[in-house]
């Protein structure tokens, strides 16, 4: 059933147009968007783990950086979905792409837990060293997003 849906996506006029004409432009936009997503997330994560921007309050840094992250993430999701539609049947059996999807899900869950649980205590550590749970979230995010990038690149060559 899911495989049939992937076949249908690829056969749509949109999927065909991306595949036959616009793939290089969409791929370029996807890479740029993902670069902004990862770069801005890494800035925040490096503050969480204590390797950078120690002189800035965590809330100040995240308020400056995360709006860029969300804008770029929307563009990355749109372009990524478009790239998927261009070769959905081929990507259906692509193990690295499945791994990327799992890593994206785990990164999202890590972010949600941080935002709704760990971040509630930010007032007590905003200008200082984050607690262990925040540092763990930062390290997990760095690892997961590195995995998203690596498996995304790998998926294109399978």
C-alpha positions as CSV (number, residue, x, y, z in Angstrom):
1,X,0.0,0.0,0.0
2,X,2.8,2.5,0.9
3,X,4.8,1.4,-2.1
4,X,1.7,2.2,-4.3
5,X,1.5,5.6,-2.8
6,X,5.2,6.2,-3.6
7,X,4.6,5.1,-7.1
8,X,1.6,7.5,-7.4
9,X,3.7,10.4,-6.0
10,X,6.4,9.9,-8.5
11,X,3.9,9.8,-11.4
12,X,2.2,13.1,-10.5
13,X,2.8,16.1,-12.8
14,X,4.8,17.7,-9.9
15,X,7.0,14.6,-9.3
16,X,7.6,14.3,-13.1
17,X,8.5,18.1,-13.4
18,X,10.9,17.9,-10.5
19,X,12.5,14.7,-11.9
20,X,12.8,15.9,-15.5
21,X,13.5,19.6,-15.2
22,X,13.9,21.1,-11.7
23,X,15.9,18.5,-9.8
24,X,19.2,20.3,-9.7
25,X,17.7,23.6,-8.5
26,X,15.6,21.9,-5.9
27,X,18.5,19.8,-4.7
28,X,20.6,23.0,-4.4
29,X,17.9,24.8,-2.4
30,X,17.7,21.7,-0.2
31,X,21.4,21.6,0.5
32,X,21.5,25.3,1.3
33,X,18.5,25.1,3.6
34,X,19.9,22.0,5.4
35,X,23.2,23.8,5.8
36,X,21.4,26.7,7.6
37,X,19.3,24.3,9.7
38,X,22.4,22.3,10.8
39,X,24.6,25.4,11.3
40,X,22.1,27.2,13.5
41,X,21.3,24.1,15.5
42,X,25.0,23.4,16.0
43,X,25.4,27.0,17.3
44,X,22.8,26.4,20.0
45,X,24.0,22.8,20.7
46,X,27.6,24.0,21.2
47,X,26.3,26.5,23.8
48,X,24.4,23.7,25.5
49,X,27.4,21.4,25.8
50,X,29.7,24.3,26.9
51,X,32.0,24.5,23.9
52,X,31.0,27.9,22.5
53,X,29.2,31.2,23.2
54,X,29.6,30.7,27.0
55,X,29.4,34.5,27.5
56,X,25.9,34.6,26.0
57,X,22.7,33.8,27.9
58,X,21.2,30.7,26.4
59,X,17.8,32.4,25.9
60,X,19.5,35.3,24.1
61,X,21.4,33.0,21.7
62,X,18.4,30.8,21.0
63,X,16.1,33.8,20.4
64,X,18.6,35.2,17.8
65,X,19.3,31.9,16.0
66,X,16.2,29.7,16.1
67,X,14.0,31.8,13.9
68,X,16.5,31.2,11.1
69,X,16.5,27.5,11.9
70,X,12.7,27.2,11.6
71,X,12.5,29.1,8.3
72,X,15.3,27.0,6.8
73,X,13.7,23.8,8.2
74,X,10.4,24.6,6.4
75,X,12.4,25.1,3.1
76,X,14.3,21.9,3.7
77,X,11.1,20.0,4.3
78,X,9.5,21.3,1.2
79,X,12.5,20.7,-1.0
80,X,13.2,17.3,0.6
81,X,9.6,16.3,-0.1
82,X,10.0,17.5,-3.7
83,X,13.2,15.5,-4.2
84,X,11.5,12.4,-2.7
85,X,8.6,12.8,-5.2
86,X,11.0,13.0,-8.1
87,X,12.2,9.4,-7.5
88,X,9.8,8.0,-4.9
89,X,9.7,4.5,-6.3
90,X,13.5,4.3,-6.2
91,X,13.7,5.9,-2.7
92,X,11.1,3.5,-1.3
93,X,13.8,0.8,-0.9
94,X,16.6,3.2,-0.1
95,X,18.0,2.1,3.3
96,X,20.0,5.3,4.0
97,X,16.9,7.4,3.3
98,X,14.9,5.3,5.8
99,X,17.8,5.8,8.3
100,X,17.6,9.5,7.7
101,X,13.9,9.5,8.4
102,X,14.5,7.7,11.7
103,X,17.2,10.1,12.7
104,X,15.0,13.1,11.9
105,X,12.3,11.6,14.1
106,X,14.7,11.1,16.9
107,X,16.1,14.6,16.5
108,X,12.5,15.9,16.7
109,X,11.8,13.9,19.9
110,X,15.0,15.1,21.5
111,X,14.1,18.7,20.7
112,X,10.5,18.3,22.0
113,X,11.8,16.7,25.3
114,X,14.3,19.5,25.7
115,X,11.7,22.2,24.9
116,X,8.9,20.9,27.1
117,X,10.9,19.4,30.0
118,X,14.5,20.6,30.3
119,X,13.9,24.1,29.1
120,X,11.4,24.8,31.9
121,X,14.3,25.3,34.3
122,X,16.3,27.6,31.9
123,X,16.0,30.6,34.4
124,X,18.3,28.7,36.8
125,X,21.0,28.1,34.2
126,X,20.5,30.6,31.5
127,X,23.7,32.5,32.1
128,X,25.8,29.6,33.4
129,X,26.5,26.0,32.8
130,X,23.5,24.0,31.6
131,X,22.4,21.0,33.7
132,X,23.2,17.5,32.6
133,X,19.9,17.0,30.8
134,X,20.5,20.1,28.7
135,X,24.1,19.0,27.9
136,X,22.8,15.5,27.0
137,X,20.2,17.1,24.7
138,X,22.9,19.2,23.0
139,X,25.2,16.2,22.4
140,X,22.3,14.0,21.2
141,X,21.3,16.8,18.8
142,X,24.8,17.2,17.4
143,X,25.1,13.4,16.8
144,X,21.6,13.0,15.4
145,X,21.9,16.0,13.0
146,X,25.3,14.8,11.9
147,X,23.7,11.5,11.1
148,X,20.9,13.2,9.2
149,X,23.5,14.9,7.0
150,X,25.5,11.8,6.5
151,X,22.6,9.5,5.7
152,X,21.1,12.2,3.4
153,X,24.3,12.3,1.4
154,X,24.6,8.5,1.4
155,X,20.9,8.2,0.2
156,X,21.8,10.1,-3.0
157,X,24.4,7.5,-4.0
158,X,22.5,4.3,-3.4
